[in-house]
Amino acid sequence: MVNMKRNNSGFTFIEVLAVLSIIALATIGVLALRDWAASNARVADAKVQIATIQSGVQQWRPRNGTYTNISIDELSKVAAVPTDWKSGSSINPWGGDISVSVDGDDATRYVVSFTNIRVAEEGQRLVRDYSEIATSVSFSGNTLYVTFQG
């Protein structure tokens, strides 16, 4: 009689698959959480930039009476917004431009726009957040427009 006992050391294929599946699910969860956090950070940064512009516009208006000729460059020249913003090119959280202009229908209103918003959900979130605060707000293509009353 021959004793044919197998050596049972190591992991079975099923055990290895189970461990790899758990690692894959954990990785997917971490990546989704990272994307969610990055999205929240971009939206929060945009809100901070809009608040900075609102504050800067209030400082700028008394000097000029109305919003005629308002721009990021003009606000930057008088340090109403950070001076390194200059013309507003490539400074928003998505790498696009920020602009401020007078509303064509009412010189006591101004329009803030953000270009190059690549994630539509983030643009729509900003629309929801500003819908009760601003005179009007819209997101079209990849550009956000927020109109404020002075």
Order of alpha helices (4+ residues) and beta strands (2+ residues): alpha-alpha-beta-beta-alpha-beta-beta
